[in-house]
Amino acid sequence: MVEKLEDILTRLGNKIASANAHDGQVEREEEKEQLSKDSGLMPLGDILKQAIPRSLRPQLEAATKALKPLSRVQNRLLEPCPEHQPNICFQHSVLCQTGLPYRDPGQEVRSWERRQGNVRLRIEAGVVPDSATGQYVNVSLPWGTKPRLILAHLNAEALRQDSPEIDIEGSLSGFVRRIRGFATGREIRMFKYQLAALSSATVRLAMFQGEHTLAINTHVITSFDLWLHKDERQRALWPSTVCLSKEYFESLQKHAVPLNEADLAALAHTAMGLDLYAWLAQRLHRINPHRPAFIAWSALKEQFGPDYDRMDNFKRFFRKTLAQVQRRYQSGRFELDSRGMTARNSPPPVSKRLIALPQTR
């Protein structure tokens, strides 16, 4: 069984003082020679080697090899992602409070509903024309990380271009490559299918205010050049333009929440993580600085984990996901305990001074 690295270093530190005198003399001679060669500059690895007697180095090397390298996801959570820094995405404030399905509900499920506070969202799956048969065919509900990422990008492009009609032919491929770290034909086809699902879906939104109810029925995207190929050997192309609905675009101009693209890239593997990040981004800076907000576990589960049968399973996954979000949104002030979450006033992940968009018409 391999010892932990910190235990070995502690034990080695105690043994160095009593190491073989001859061994120590050899080390000092080697050090003097190396310093002479390098004009006093030595690699850190060489310094560590000279600090530990030769007889004990195999144990250190064995413990070092036992440490597993970080995965790609772990690296993206920790790295600053400088290539994303100038890029800002946006999400509609309503979709920061209630989101899309996390997993594929299946073709047989044609509608999906969620409620958060005074907002209720209903999404109905749509149909798209099949060029091969000339018939309409069902597509599934938009689900997972991809429609969330696509919508954040489309929102940003619409606001930057100051138009609901967006030229995306080149920008979307670049966005997928930045977000995912690659843009293979298969990956783009999966994004394209979710774009089709998002475009064909009907979104019904209700906001309750006392006895008054505001209801909106719309499509987020009203038109786009559909290009879906079943032959995977054929090159996957994006539509050249996408047109957001007039109602959605006008609402987005008033209720857009800025998000850091680098953070979205780091969380691109987790739909719950993207929802948590967006929710905290629009919520924390609005909390009274003198009065923290408390959210009970039951409310957190209703919003982020209604598909979990058991609260303990939800808590375990929620804690893990929230820790990943916190690595990216480090200025966010929130903590969990046995009762729920305490959230405190915090600066948003994107400061207002970084946002320069055209004025609303």
Secondary structure, DSSP 8 states (H G I E B T S, - for coil): ----HHHHHHHHHHHHTTS-HHHHHHHHHHHHHHHHHTTT---HHHHHHHHS-GGGHHHHHHHHHHS----HHHHHHHS--GGGTT-EEEEEHHHHHS---SS---TT--EEEEEETTEEEEEE--EEEETTTTEEEE-----SHHHHHHHHHHHHHHHHHTSSEEE-TTHHHHHHHHHHS---HHHHHHHHHHHHHHHH-EEEEEEEETTEEEEEEE-SEEEE-----S-TTS-----SEEEE-HHHHHHHHHHEEEEEHHHHHHTTT-HHHHHHHHHHHHHGGGS-TTS-EEEEHHHHHHHH-TT-SSHHHHHHHHHHHHHHHHHH-TT-EEEE-SSEEEEE----SS-GGG-------
